[in-house]
């Protein structure tokens, strides 16, 4: 969309009189990982990029970013701007002994089916979302400077866009322009991330969403979250609960999106990719489990417990 006053894909409209001054030549420049020091992770290295790289970067930053300094606010589905967005869910494992990993298409289909089937069920939180007509794609609404979206105006499964970013043509490709905002896009800091996120565990006593806080999705953490007899404090998110009827074996997956340094298992090696997203697979919860974890890159580790 050439007109910055109109919304585009994960790009909120820019109000009159506001100029996005920060020019970004490559998609990794708007992604989550912080490269401002230009040491371990270099700036603007993705110069040979395609249009889809910009799409992935936009989705990543607009739905997972935290606080990045004055005027650079983060998402509301997070317990504090310095936190990270952990996600926990189930995916159907294909039938047959040869099937080892869930297929992304099957996982996406299950999530969408569950979200559609439960959208009329009010989450056990302090937000009353509208039954219909709520704003789902937040970047389609005007964003006047200093104004915020109220939670009771949003759809229960709203999709965030927390930063002022616009793409524009540049040669044979694109470049981005970034700007700041006086206030976060959504007025929900007081909820501590407890907004009915279908992937986020919540602490029922302290009324806040789960934060790893330097930990990993290791065995002890997963036992604490998954087994109610070990702790009565945590509530599993919607998409991490088994559905009925169960048509296939469930595969538990967990992920943390983070922006900087993160604790790593001592036995693991550090990969060479920019992305700090962490992926884990757990098959056969409640019995012998095969756990796979890796950092994007050439190395991974597998263990059985």
Protein Blocks (a to p, Z undefined) as FASTA:
>chain_A
ZZlkbccehiacddehiacfbdcfbfklmmmbdcklopmbcghkllbccfklmmmmmmmm
mmmpccebehiacdfkbghjklccdddddddddedjklmbdcfklmmmmmmmmmmmmmmp
ccfbfbdcdfbhpafblmlpccdehiacdfklpcfkbccdfbccddddehjbccdddddd
fbdfbdcklnnopnopakbccdfklopaddfkhpacdfklmmmmmmmklockbccdfklp
ccdddfbdcddddddddfbdcdddfkbccdfbfblcdcdddehihiacddddddedjbdc
dddZZ
